[in-house]
Amino acid sequence: MTTYCRMLFTLHTGEVTSKQGALEWARAALDPRWRPLLMQVAEDRARGWDPLDPPRPGGMEALYEFAAYAQSLARGD
């Protein structure tokens, strides 16, 4: 999710930002329907990475939907 946000930020601004910066930008700049997922990702990042902690229910499906959305924006669809 953060990689897609960073990619879109760079395509939009011509600059590079941090993962956190990209998430903040995405919450403000992208379709509001993604805000809950972006907030969840930001909150989960604060917890740190635990290989035994599975994704939240529905999380992977939501990520795939966001990926398709980001790819569509990147193509200019």
mmCIF file of the N, C-alpha and C atoms, coordinates in Angstrom:
data_MODEL
# 
_entry.id   MODEL 
# 
loop_
_atom_site.group_PDB 
_atom_site.id 
_atom_site.type_symbol 
_atom_site.label_atom_id 
_atom_site.label_alt_id 
_atom_site.label_comp_id 
_atom_site.label_asym_id 
_atom_site.label_entity_id 
_atom_site.label_seq_id 
_atom_site.pdbx_PDB_ins_code 
_atom_site.Cartn_x 
_atom_site.Cartn_y 
_atom_site.Cartn_z 
_atom_site.occupancy 
_atom_site.B_iso_or_equiv 
_atom_site.pdbx_formal_charge 
_atom_site.auth_seq_id 
_atom_site.auth_comp_id 
_atom_site.auth_asym_id 
_atom_site.auth_atom_id 
_atom_site.pdbx_PDB_model_num 
ATOM 1   N N  . MET A 1 1  ? 0.830   -1.187  0.000   1.00 0.00 ? 1  MET A N  1 
ATOM 2   C CA . MET A 1 1  ? 0.000   0.000   0.000   1.00 0.00 ? 1  MET A CA 1 
ATOM 3   C C  . MET A 1 1  ? 0.875   1.252   0.000   1.00 0.00 ? 1  MET A C  1 
ATOM 4   N N  . THR A 1 2  ? 1.866   1.274   0.852   1.00 0.00 ? 2  THR A N  1 
ATOM 5   C CA . THR A 1 2  ? 2.721   2.462   0.906   1.00 0.00 ? 2  THR A CA 1 
ATOM 6   C C  . THR A 1 2  ? 3.508   2.638   -0.388  1.00 0.00 ? 2  THR A C  1 
ATOM 7   N N  . THR A 1 3  ? 3.895   1.543   -1.010  1.00 0.00 ? 3  THR A N  1 
ATOM 8   C CA . THR A 1 3  ? 4.627   1.643   -2.275  1.00 0.00 ? 3  THR A CA 1 
ATOM 9   C C  . THR A 1 3  ? 3.762   2.287   -3.341  1.00 0.00 ? 3  THR A C  1 
ATOM 10  N N  . TYR A 1 4  ? 2.499   1.876   -3.423  1.00 0.00 ? 4  TYR A N  1 
ATOM 11  C CA . TYR A 1 4  ? 1.599   2.495   -4.394  1.00 0.00 ? 4  TYR A CA 1 
ATOM 12  C C  . TYR A 1 4  ? 1.401   3.975   -4.077  1.00 0.00 ? 4  TYR A C  1 
ATOM 13  N N  . CYS A 1 5  ? 1.270   4.316   -2.810  1.00 0.00 ? 5  CYS A N  1 
ATOM 14  C CA . CYS A 1 5  ? 1.109   5.719   -2.432  1.00 0.00 ? 5  CYS A CA 1 
ATOM 15  C C  . CYS A 1 5  ? 2.350   6.531   -2.804  1.00 0.00 ? 5  CYS A C  1 
ATOM 16  N N  . ARG A 1 6  ? 3.515   5.970   -2.578  1.00 0.00 ? 6  ARG A N  1 
ATOM 17  C CA . ARG A 1 6  ? 4.749   6.670   -2.929  1.00 0.00 ? 6  ARG A CA 1 
ATOM 18  C C  . ARG A 1 6  ? 4.858   6.851   -4.441  1.00 0.00 ? 6  ARG A C  1 
ATOM 19  N N  . MET A 1 7  ? 4.476   5.829   -5.193  1.00 0.00 ? 7  MET A N  1 
ATOM 20  C CA . MET A 1 7  ? 4.513   5.910   -6.644  1.00 0.00 ? 7  MET A CA 1 
ATOM 21  C C  . MET A 1 7  ? 3.586   7.016   -7.135  1.00 0.00 ? 7  MET A C  1 
ATOM 22  N N  . LEU A 1 8  ? 2.356   7.029   -6.627  1.00 0.00 ? 8  LEU A N  1 
ATOM 23  C CA . LEU A 1 8  ? 1.407   8.050   -7.057  1.00 0.00 ? 8  LEU A CA 1 
ATOM 24  C C  . LEU A 1 8  ? 1.866   9.450   -6.657  1.00 0.00 ? 8  LEU A C  1 
ATOM 25  N N  . PHE A 1 9  ? 2.429   9.580   -5.470  1.00 0.00 ? 9  PHE A N  1 
ATOM 26  C CA . PHE A 1 9  ? 2.956   10.873  -5.036  1.00 0.00 ? 9  PHE A CA 1 
ATOM 27  C C  . PHE A 1 9  ? 4.022   11.360  -6.005  1.00 0.00 ? 9  PHE A C  1 
ATOM 28  N N  . THR A 1 10 ? 4.944   10.477  -6.359  1.00 0.00 ? 10 THR A N  1 
ATOM 29  C CA . THR A 1 10 ? 6.030   10.851  -7.265  1.00 0.00 ? 10 THR A CA 1 
ATOM 30  C C  . THR A 1 10 ? 5.502   11.208  -8.646  1.00 0.00 ? 10 THR A C  1 
ATOM 31  N N  . LEU A 1 11 ? 4.539   10.438  -9.147  1.00 0.00 ? 11 LEU A N  1 
ATOM 32  C CA . LEU A 1 11 ? 3.958   10.758  -10.451 1.00 0.00 ? 11 LEU A CA 1 
ATOM 33  C C  . LEU A 1 11 ? 3.249   12.109  -10.413 1.00 0.00 ? 11 LEU A C  1 
ATOM 34  N N  . HIS A 1 12 ? 2.625   12.426  -9.296  1.00 0.00 ? 12 HIS A N  1 
ATOM 35  C CA . HIS A 1 12 ? 1.871   13.674  -9.171  1.00 0.00 ? 12 HIS A CA 1 
ATOM 36  C C  . HIS A 1 12 ? 2.767   14.885  -8.946  1.00 0.00 ? 12 HIS A C  1 
ATOM 37  N N  . THR A 1 13 ? 3.827   14.718  -8.150  1.00 0.00 ? 13 THR A N  1 
ATOM 38  C CA . THR A 1 13 ? 4.643   15.872  -7.750  1.00 0.00 ? 13 THR A CA 1 
ATOM 39  C C  . THR A 1 13 ? 6.024   15.929  -8.393  1.00 0.00 ? 13 THR A C  1 
ATOM 40  N N  . GLY A 1 14 ? 6.504   14.794  -8.893  1.00 0.00 ? 14 GLY A N  1 
ATOM 41  C CA . GLY A 1 14 ? 7.868   14.747  -9.411  1.00 0.00 ? 14 GLY A CA 1 
ATOM 42  C C  . GLY A 1 14 ? 8.910   14.658  -8.314  1.00 0.00 ? 14 GLY A C  1 
ATOM 43  N N  . GLU A 1 15 ? 8.459   14.425  -7.094  1.00 0.00 ? 15 GLU A N  1 
ATOM 44  C CA . GLU A 1 15 ? 9.356   14.330  -5.946  1.00 0.00 ? 15 GLU A CA 1 
ATOM 45  C C  . GLU A 1 15 ? 9.199   12.973  -5.280  1.00 0.00 ? 15 GLU A C  1 
ATOM 46  N N  . VAL A 1 16 ? 10.105  12.689  -4.352  1.00 0.00 ? 16 VAL A N  1 
ATOM 47  C CA . VAL A 1 16 ? 10.058  11.447  -3.577  1.00 0.00 ? 16 VAL A CA 1 
ATOM 48  C C  . VAL A 1 16 ? 9.779   11.819  -2.128  1.00 0.00 ? 16 VAL A C  1 
ATOM 49  N N  . THR A 1 17 ? 8.975   11.012  -1.460  1.00 0.00 ? 17 THR A N  1 
ATOM 50  C CA . THR A 1 17 ? 8.660   11.265  -0.060  1.00 0.00 ? 17 THR A CA 1 
ATOM 51  C C  . THR A 1 17 ? 8.776   9.972   0.735   1.00 0.00 ? 17 THR A C  1 
ATOM 52  N N  . SER A 1 18 ? 8.673   10.100  2.019   1.00 0.00 ? 18 SER A N  1 
ATOM 53  C CA . SER A 1 18 ? 8.721   8.934   2.907   1.00 0.00 ? 18 SER A CA 1 
ATOM 54  C C  . SER A 1 18 ? 7.428   8.132   2.799   1.00 0.00 ? 18 SER A C  1 
ATOM 55  N N  . LYS A 1 19 ? 7.444   6.946   3.361   1.00 0.00 ? 19 LYS A N  1 
ATOM 56  C CA . LYS A 1 19 ? 6.223   6.132   3.388   1.00 0.00 ? 19 LYS A CA 1 
ATOM 57  C C  . LYS A 1 19 ? 5.125   6.859   4.138   1.00 0.00 ? 19 LYS A C  1 
ATOM 58  N N  . GLN A 1 20 ? 5.459   7.397   5.298   1.00 0.00 ? 20 GLN A N  1 
ATOM 59  C CA . GLN A 1 20 ? 4.472   8.129   6.088   1.00 0.00 ? 20 GLN A CA 1 
ATOM 60  C C  . GLN A 1 20 ? 3.966   9.357   5.337   1.00 0.00 ? 20 GLN A C  1 
ATOM 61  N N  . GLY A 1 21 ? 4.869   10.069  4.718   1.00 0.00 ? 21 GLY A N  1 
ATOM 62  C CA . GLY A 1 21 ? 4.481   11.237  3.940   1.00 0.00 ? 21 GLY A CA 1 
ATOM 63  C C  . GLY A 1 21 ? 3.548   10.876  2.787   1.00 0.00 ? 21 GLY A C  1 
ATOM 64  N N  . ALA A 1 22 ? 3.819   9.759   2.144   1.00 0.00 ? 22 ALA A N  1 
ATOM 65  C CA . ALA A 1 22 ? 2.979   9.306   1.038   1.00 0.00 ? 22 ALA A CA 1 
ATOM 66  C C  . ALA A 1 22 ? 1.585   8.924   1.524   1.00 0.00 ? 22 ALA A C  1 
ATOM 67  N N  . LEU A 1 23 ? 1.513   8.261   2.686   1.00 0.00 ? 23 LEU A N  1 
ATOM 68  C CA . LEU A 1 23 ? 0.203   7.914   3.243   1.00 0.00 ? 23 LEU A CA 1 
ATOM 69  C C  . LEU A 1 23 ? -0.600  9.164   3.581   1.00 0.00 ? 23 LEU A C  1 
ATOM 70  N N  . GLU A 1 24 ? 0.060   10.159  4.162   1.00 0.00 ? 24 GLU A N  1 
ATOM 71  C CA . GLU A 1 24 ? -0.630  11.408  4.505   1.00 0.00 ? 24 GLU A CA 1 
ATOM 72  C C  . GLU A 1 24 ? -1.108  12.121  3.244   1.00 0.00 ? 24 GLU A C  1 
ATOM 73  N N  . TRP A 1 25 ? -0.256  12.166  2.239   1.00 0.00 ? 25 TRP A N  1 
ATOM 74  C CA . TRP A 1 25 ? -0.637  12.792  0.974   1.00 0.00 ? 25 TRP A CA 1 
ATOM 75  C C  . TRP A 1 25 ? -1.827  12.053  0.360   1.00 0.00 ? 25 TRP A C  1 
ATOM 76  N N  . ALA A 1 26 ? -1.768  10.735  0.354   1.00 0.00 ? 26 ALA A N  1 
ATOM 77  C CA . ALA A 1 26 ? -2.835  9.932   -0.249  1.00 0.00 ? 26 ALA A CA 1 
ATOM 78  C C  . ALA A 1 26 ? -4.169  10.171  0.450   1.00 0.00 ? 26 ALA A C  1 
ATOM 79  N N  . ARG A 1 27 ? -4.151  10.278  1.777   1.00 0.00 ? 27 ARG A N  1 
ATOM 80  C CA . ARG A 1 27 ? -5.405  10.532  2.505   1.00 0.00 ? 27 ARG A CA 1 
ATOM 81  C C  . ARG A 1 27 ? -6.025  11.857  2.078   1.00 0.00 ? 27 ARG A C  1 
ATOM 82  N N  . ALA A 1 28 ? -5.186  12.841  1.783   1.00 0.00 ? 28 ALA A N  1 
ATOM 83  C CA . ALA A 1 28 ? -5.689  14.156  1.393   1.00 0.00 ? 28 ALA A CA 1 
ATOM 84  C C  . ALA A 1 28 ? -6.005  14.256  -0.100  1.00 0.00 ? 28 ALA A C  1 
ATOM 85  N N  . ALA A 1 29 ? -5.265  13.535  -0.935  1.00 0.00 ? 29 ALA A N  1 
ATOM 86  C CA . ALA A 1 29 ? -5.344  13.757  -2.380  1.00 0.00 ? 29 ALA A CA 1 
ATOM 87  C C  . ALA A 1 29 ? -6.171  12.728  -3.150  1.00 0.00 ? 29 ALA A C  1 
ATOM 88  N N  . LEU A 1 30 ? -6.270  11.520  -2.646  1.00 0.00 ? 30 LEU A N  1 
ATOM 89  C CA . LEU A 1 30 ? -6.945  10.473  -3.405  1.00 0.00 ? 30 LEU A CA 1 
ATOM 90  C C  . LEU A 1 30 ? -8.427  10.399  -3.051  1.00 0.00 ? 30 LEU A C  1 
ATOM 91  N N  . ASP A 1 31 ? -9.133  9.584   -3.789  1.00 0.00 ? 31 ASP A N  1 
ATOM 92  C CA . ASP A 1 31 ? -10.567 9.374   -3.582  1.00 0.00 ? 31 ASP A CA 1 
ATOM 93  C C  . ASP A 1 31 ? -10.837 9.083   -2.106  1.00 0.00 ? 31 ASP A C  1 
ATOM 94  N N  . PRO A 1 32 ? -11.786 9.800   -1.497  1.00 0.00 ? 32 PRO A N  1 
ATOM 95  C CA . PRO A 1 32 ? -12.061 9.617   -0.066  1.00 0.00 ? 32 PRO A CA 1 
ATOM 96  C C  . PRO A 1 32 ? -12.460 8.197   0.334   1.00 0.00 ? 32 PRO A C  1 
ATOM 97  N N  . ARG A 1 33 ? -12.912 7.393   -0.608  1.00 0.00 ? 33 ARG A N  1 
ATOM 98  C CA . ARG A 1 33 ? -13.301 6.019   -0.246  1.00 0.00 ? 33 ARG A CA 1 
ATOM 99  C C  . ARG A 1 33 ? -12.132 5.205   0.295   1.00 0.00 ? 33 ARG A C  1 
ATOM 100 N N  . TRP A 1 34 ? -10.890 5.659   0.005   1.00 0.00 ? 34 TRP A N  1 
ATOM 101 C CA . TRP A 1 34 ? -9.704  4.932   0.468   1.00 0.00 ? 34 TRP A CA 1 
ATOM 102 C C  . TRP A 1 34 ? -9.217  5.396   1.833   1.00 0.00 ? 34 TRP A C  1 
ATOM 103 N N  . ARG A 1 35 ? -9.781  6.456   2.370   1.00 0.00 ? 35 ARG A N  1 
ATOM 104 C CA . ARG A 1 35 ? -9.290  6.989   3.649   1.00 0.00 ? 35 ARG A CA 1 
ATOM 105 C C  . ARG A 1 35 ? -9.314  5.977   4.793   1.00 0.00 ? 35 ARG A C  1 
ATOM 106 N N  . PRO A 1 36 ? -10.400 5.214   4.977   1.00 0.00 ? 36 PRO A N  1 
ATOM 107 C CA . PRO A 1 36 ? -10.371 4.239   6.080   1.00 0.00 ? 36 PRO A CA 1 
ATOM 108 C C  . PRO A 1 36 ? -9.233  3.225   5.939   1.00 0.00 ? 36 PRO A C  1 
ATOM 109 N N  . LEU A 1 37 ? -8.994  2.753   4.729   1.00 0.00 ? 37 LEU A N  1 
ATOM 110 C CA . LEU A 1 37 ? -7.915  1.790   4.510   1.00 0.00 ? 37 LEU A CA 1 
ATOM 111 C C  . LEU A 1 37 ? -6.558  2.448   4.734   1.00 0.00 ? 37 LEU A C  1 
ATOM 112 N N  . LEU A 1 38 ? -6.392  3.679   4.258   1.00 0.00 ? 38 LEU A N  1 
ATOM 113 C CA . LEU A 1 38 ? -5.131  4.391   4.465   1.00 0.00 ? 38 LEU A CA 1 
ATOM 114 C C  . LEU A 1 38 ? -4.881  4.652   5.947   1.00 0.00 ? 38 LEU A C  1 
ATOM 115 N N  . MET A 1 39 ? -5.925  4.979   6.684   1.00 0.00 ? 39 MET A N  1 
ATOM 116 C CA . MET A 1 39 ? -5.787  5.173   8.133   1.00 0.00 ? 39 MET A CA 1 
ATOM 117 C C  . MET A 1 39 ? -5.380  3.863   8.813   1.00 0.00 ? 39 MET A C  1 
ATOM 118 N N  . GLN A 1 40 ? -6.006  2.774   8.385   1.00 0.00 ? 40 GLN A N  1 
ATOM 119 C CA . GLN A 1 40 ? -5.674  1.458   8.949   1.00 0.00 ? 40 GLN A CA 1 
ATOM 120 C C  . GLN A 1 40 ? -4.217  1.117   8.696   1.00 0.00 ? 40 GLN A C  1 
ATOM 121 N N  . VAL A 1 41 ? -3.747  1.364   7.496   1.00 0.00 ? 41 VAL A N  1 
ATOM 122 C CA . VAL A 1 41 ? -2.351  1.078   7.164   1.00 0.00 ? 41 VAL A CA 1 
ATOM 123 C C  . VAL A 1 41 ? -1.414  1.919   8.031   1.00 0.00 ? 41 VAL A C  1 
ATOM 124 N N  . ALA A 1 42 ? -1.739  3.187   8.200   1.00 0.00 ? 42 ALA A N  1 
ATOM 125 C CA . ALA A 1 42 ? -0.900  4.062   9.036   1.00 0.00 ? 42 ALA A CA 1 
ATOM 126 C C  . ALA A 1 42 ? -0.881  3.563   10.480  1.00 0.00 ? 42 ALA A C  1 
ATOM 127 N N  . GLU A 1 43 ? -2.034  3.165   10.991  1.00 0.00 ? 43 GLU A N  1 
ATOM 128 C CA . GLU A 1 43 ? -2.103  2.635   12.359  1.00 0.00 ? 43 GLU A CA 1 
ATOM 129 C C  . GLU A 1 43 ? -1.330  1.326   12.489  1.00 0.00 ? 43 GLU A C  1 
ATOM 130 N N  . ASP A 1 44 ? -1.467  0.468   11.504  1.00 0.00 ? 44 ASP A N  1 
ATOM 131 C CA . ASP A 1 44 ? -0.765  -0.819  11.550  1.00 0.00 ? 44 ASP A CA 1 
ATOM 132 C C  . ASP A 1 44 ? 0.745   -0.642  11.474  1.00 0.00 ? 44 ASP A C  1 
ATOM 133 N N  . ARG A 1 45 ? 1.205   0.363   10.727  1.00 0.00 ? 45 ARG A N  1 
ATOM 134 C CA . ARG A 1 45 ? 2.648   0.602   10.636  1.00 0.00 ? 45 ARG A CA 1 
ATOM 135 C C  . ARG A 1 45 ? 3.228   0.953   11.997  1.00 0.00 ? 45 ARG A C  1 
ATOM 136 N N  . ALA A 1 46 ? 2.452   1.658   12.805  1.00 0.00 ? 46 ALA A N  1 
ATOM 137 C CA . ALA A 1 46 ? 2.921   2.052   14.133  1.00 0.00 ? 46 ALA A CA 1 
ATOM 138 C C  . ALA A 1 46 ? 3.096   0.836   15.053  1.00 0.00 ? 46 ALA A C  1 
ATOM 139 N N  . ARG A 1 47 ? 2.399   -0.246  14.763  1.00 0.00 ? 47 ARG A N  1 
ATOM 140 C CA . ARG A 1 47 ? 2.510   -1.462  15.572  1.00 0.00 ? 47 ARG A CA 1 
ATOM 141 C C  . ARG A 1 47 ? 3.806   -2.212  15.301  1.00 0.00 ? 47 ARG A C  1 
ATOM 142 N N  . GLY A 1 48 ? 4.418   -1.952  14.156  1.00 0.00 ? 48 GLY A N  1 
ATOM 143 C CA . GLY A 1 48 ? 5.627   -2.691  13.791  1.00 0.00 ? 48 GLY A CA 1 
ATOM 144 C C  . GLY A 1 48 ? 5.281   -3.976  13.047  1.00 0.00 ? 48 GLY A C  1 
ATOM 145 N N  . TRP A 1 49 ? 6.297   -4.619  12.530  1.00 0.00 ? 49 TRP A N  1 
ATOM 146 C CA . TRP A 1 49 ? 6.095   -5.814  11.725  1.00 0.00 ? 49 TRP A CA 1 
ATOM 147 C C  . TRP A 1 49 ? 6.255   -7.049  12.593  1.00 0.00 ? 49 TRP A C  1 
ATOM 148 N N  . ASP A 1 50 ? 5.296   -7.940  12.510  1.00 0.00 ? 50 ASP A N  1 
ATOM 149 C CA . ASP A 1 50 ? 5.325   -9.222  13.210  1.00 0.00 ? 50 ASP A CA 1 
ATOM 150 C C  . ASP A 1 50 ? 4.957   -10.289 12.195  1.00 0.00 ? 50 ASP A C  1 
ATOM 151 N N  . PRO A 1 51 ? 5.887   -11.166 11.820  1.00 0.00 ? 51 PRO A N  1 
ATOM 152 C CA . PRO A 1 51 ? 5.600   -12.167 10.791  1.00 0.00 ? 51 PRO A CA 1 
ATOM 153 C C  . PRO A 1 51 ? 4.491   -13.139 11.194  1.00 0.00 ? 51 PRO A C  1 
ATOM 154 N N  . LEU A 1 52 ? 4.175   -13.229 12.469  1.00 0.00 ? 52 LEU A N  1 
ATOM 155 C CA . LEU A 1 52 ? 3.118   -14.129 12.925  1.00 0.00 ? 52 LEU A CA 1 
ATOM 156 C C  . LEU A 1 52 ? 1.766   -13.433 13.023  1.00 0.00 ? 52 LEU A C  1 
ATOM 157 N N  . ASP A 1 53 ? 1.723   -12.137 12.754  1.00 0.00 ? 53 ASP A N  1 
ATOM 158 C CA . ASP A 1 53 ? 0.485   -11.366 12.827  1.00 0.00 ? 53 ASP A CA 1 
ATOM 159 C C  . ASP A 1 53 ? -0.144  -11.331 11.434  1.00 0.00 ? 53 ASP A C  1 
ATOM 160 N N  . PRO A 1 54 ? -1.243  -12.062 11.224  1.00 0.00 ? 54 PRO A N  1 
ATOM 161 C CA . PRO A 1 54 ? -1.841  -12.114 9.881   1.00 0.00 ? 54 PRO A CA 1 
ATOM 162 C C  . PRO A 1 54 ? -2.528  -10.796 9.535   1.00 0.00 ? 54 PRO A C  1 
ATOM 163 N N  . PRO A 1 55 ? -2.757  -10.564 8.241   1.00 0.00 ? 55 PRO A N  1 
ATOM 164 C CA . PRO A 1 55 ? -3.484  -9.369  7.834   1.00 0.00 ? 55 PRO A CA 1 
ATOM 165 C C  . PRO A 1 55 ? -4.896  -9.368  8.441   1.00 0.00 ? 55 PRO A C  1 
ATOM 166 N N  . ARG A 1 56 ? -5.449  -8.189  8.599   1.00 0.00 ? 56 ARG A N  1 
ATOM 167 C CA . ARG A 1 56 ? -6.833  -8.092  9.079   1.00 0.00 ? 56 ARG A CA 1 
ATOM 168 C C  . ARG A 1 56 ? -7.767  -8.742  8.066   1.00 0.00 ? 56 ARG A C  1 
ATOM 169 N N  . PRO A 1 57 ? -8.895  -9.263  8.511   1.00 0.00 ? 57 PRO A N  1 
ATOM 170 C CA . PRO A 1 57 ? -9.853  -9.857  7.562   1.00 0.00 ? 57 PRO A CA 1 
ATOM 171 C C  . PRO A 1 57 ? -10.244 -8.851  6.480   1.00 0.00 ? 57 PRO A C  1 
ATOM 172 N N  . GLY A 1 58 ? -10.166 -9.277  5.254   1.00 0.00 ? 58 GLY A N  1 
ATOM 173 C CA . GLY A 1 58 ? -10.498 -8.422  4.119   1.00 0.00 ? 58 GLY A CA 1 
ATOM 174 C C  . GLY A 1 58 ? -9.373  -7.498  3.694   1.00 0.00 ? 58 GLY A C  1 
ATOM 175 N N  . GLY A 1 59 ? -8.271  -7.506  4.442   1.00 0.00 ? 59 GLY A N  1 
ATOM 176 C CA . GLY A 1 59 ? -7.180  -6.588  4.149   1.00 0.00 ? 59 GLY A CA 1 
ATOM 177 C C  . GLY A 1 59 ? -6.519  -6.823  2.803   1.00 0.00 ? 59 GLY A C  1 
ATOM 178 N N  . MET A 1 60 ? -6.285  -8.060  2.470   1.00 0.00 ? 60 MET A N  1 
ATOM 179 C CA . MET A 1 60 ? -5.617  -8.353  1.195   1.00 0.00 ? 60 MET A CA 1 
ATOM 180 C C  . MET A 1 60 ? -6.519  -8.001  0.015   1.00 0.00 ? 60 MET A C  1 
ATOM 181 N N  . GLU A 1 61 ? -7.794  -8.295  0.132   1.00 0.00 ? 61 GLU A N  1 
ATOM 182 C CA . GLU A 1 61 ? -8.720  -7.955  -0.947  1.00 0.00 ? 61 GLU A CA 1 
ATOM 183 C C  . GLU A 1 61 ? -8.764  -6.443  -1.153  1.00 0.00 ? 61 GLU A C  1 
ATOM 184 N N  . ALA A 1 62 ? -8.787  -5.702  -0.040  1.00 0.00 ? 62 ALA A N  1 
ATOM 185 C CA . ALA A 1 62 ? -8.797  -4.240  -0.134  1.00 0.00 ? 62 ALA A CA 1 
ATOM 186 C C  . ALA A 1 62 ? -7.510  -3.727  -0.773  1.00 0.00 ? 62 ALA A C  1 
ATOM 187 N N  . LEU A 1 63 ? -6.395  -4.350  -0.429  1.00 0.00 ? 63 LEU A N  1 
ATOM 188 C CA . LEU A 1 63 ? -5.120  -3.951  -1.027  1.00 0.00 ? 63 LEU A CA 1 
ATOM 189 C C  . LEU A 1 63 ? -5.132  -4.191  -2.530  1.00 0.00 ? 63 LEU A C  1 
ATOM 190 N N  . TYR A 1 64 ? -5.652  -5.319  -2.966  1.00 0.00 ? 64 TYR A N  1 
ATOM 191 C CA . TYR A 1 64 ? -5.721  -5.607  -4.408  1.00 0.00 ? 64 TYR A CA 1 
ATOM 192 C C  . TYR A 1 64 ? -6.601  -4.582  -5.125  1.00 0.00 ? 64 TYR A C  1 
ATOM 193 N N  . GLU A 1 65 ? -7.704  -4.180  -4.491  1.00 0.00 ? 65 GLU A N  1 
ATOM 194 C CA . GLU A 1 65 ? -8.569  -3.167  -5.089  1.00 0.00 ? 65 GLU A CA 1 
ATOM 195 C C  . GLU A 1 65 ? -7.838  -1.824  -5.183  1.00 0.00 ? 65 GLU A C  1 
ATOM 196 N N  . PHE A 1 66 ? -7.104  -1.471  -4.113  1.00 0.00 ? 66 PHE A N  1 
ATOM 197 C CA . PHE A 1 66 ? -6.350  -0.218  -4.140  1.00 0.00 ? 66 PHE A CA 1 
ATOM 198 C C  . PHE A 1 66 ? -5.264  -0.279  -5.205  1.00 0.00 ? 66 PHE A C  1 
ATOM 199 N N  . ALA A 1 67 ? -4.620  -1.422  -5.347  1.00 0.00 ? 67 ALA A N  1 
ATOM 200 C CA . ALA A 1 67 ? -3.570  -1.572  -6.357  1.00 0.00 ? 67 ALA A CA 1 
ATOM 201 C C  . ALA A 1 67 ? -4.136  -1.336  -7.754  1.00 0.00 ? 67 ALA A C  1 
ATOM 202 N N  . ALA A 1 68 ? -5.310  -1.881  -8.028  1.00 0.00 ? 68 ALA A N  1 
ATOM 203 C CA . ALA A 1 68 ? -5.941  -1.675  -9.333  1.00 0.00 ? 68 ALA A CA 1 
ATOM 204 C C  . ALA A 1 68 ? -6.278  -0.196  -9.524  1.00 0.00 ? 68 ALA A C  1 
ATOM 205 N N  . TYR A 1 69 ? -6.770  0.451   -8.482  1.00 0.00 ? 69 TYR A N  1 
ATOM 206 C CA . TYR A 1 69 ? -7.084  1.878   -8.524  1.00 0.00 ? 69 TYR A CA 1 
ATOM 207 C C  . TYR A 1 69 ? -5.803  2.690   -8.808  1.00 0.00 ? 69 TYR A C  1 
ATOM 208 N N  . ALA A 1 70 ? -4.725  2.393   -8.081  1.00 0.00 ? 70 ALA A N  1 
ATOM 209 C CA . ALA A 1 70 ? -3.471  3.113   -8.261  1.00 0.00 ? 70 ALA A CA 1 
ATOM 210 C C  . ALA A 1 70 ? -2.912  2.910   -9.667  1.00 0.00 ? 70 ALA A C  1 
ATOM 211 N N  . GLN A 1 71 ? -2.990  1.704   -10.167 1.00 0.00 ? 71 GLN A N  1 
ATOM 212 C CA . GLN A 1 71 ? -2.493  1.435   -11.517 1.00 0.00 ? 71 GLN A CA 1 
ATOM 213 C C  . GLN A 1 71 ? -3.318  2.199   -12.553 1.00 0.00 ? 71 GLN A C  1 
ATOM 214 N N  . SER A 1 72 ? -4.610  2.291   -12.324 1.00 0.00 ? 72 SER A N  1 
ATOM 215 C CA . SER A 1 72 ? -5.476  3.052   -13.222 1.00 0.00 ? 72 SER A CA 1 
ATOM 216 C C  . SER A 1 72 ? -5.098  4.532   -13.227 1.00 0.00 ? 72 SER A C  1 
ATOM 217 N N  . LEU A 1 73 ? -4.852  5.090   -12.037 1.00 0.00 ? 73 LEU A N  1 
ATOM 218 C CA . LEU A 1 73 ? -4.404  6.491   -11.961 1.00 0.00 ? 73 LEU A CA 1 
ATOM 219 C C  . LEU A 1 73 ? -3.065  6.686   -12.657 1.00 0.00 ? 73 LEU A C  1 
ATOM 220 N N  . ALA A 1 74 ? -2.156  5.755   -12.453 1.00 0.00 ? 74 ALA A N  1 
ATOM 221 C CA . ALA A 1 74 ? -0.830  5.871   -13.044 1.00 0.00 ? 74 ALA A CA 1 
ATOM 222 C C  . ALA A 1 74 ? -0.896  5.838   -14.582 1.00 0.00 ? 74 ALA A C  1 
ATOM 223 N N  . ARG A 1 75 ? -1.834  5.053   -15.111 1.00 0.00 ? 75 ARG A N  1 
ATOM 224 C CA . ARG A 1 75 ? -2.008  4.983   -16.568 1.00 0.00 ? 75 ARG A CA 1 
ATOM 225 C C  . ARG A 1 75 ? -2.749  6.193   -17.108 1.00 0.00 ? 75 ARG A C  1 
ATOM 226 N N  . GLY A 1 76 ? -3.413  6.940   -16.215 1.00 0.00 ? 76 GLY A N  1 
ATOM 227 C CA . GLY A 1 76 ? -4.194  8.095   -16.649 1.00 0.00 ? 76 GLY A CA 1 
ATOM 228 C C  . GLY A 1 76 ? -5.581  7.733   -17.115 1.00 0.00 ? 76 GLY A C  1 
ATOM 229 N N  . ASP A 1 77 ? -6.064  6.581   -16.669 1.00 0.00 ? 77 ASP A N  1 
ATOM 230 C CA . ASP A 1 77 ? -7.431  6.145   -17.045 1.00 0.00 ? 77 ASP A CA 1 
ATOM 231 C C  . ASP A 1 77 ? -8.485  7.048   -16.448 1.00 0.00 ? 77 ASP A C  1 
# 
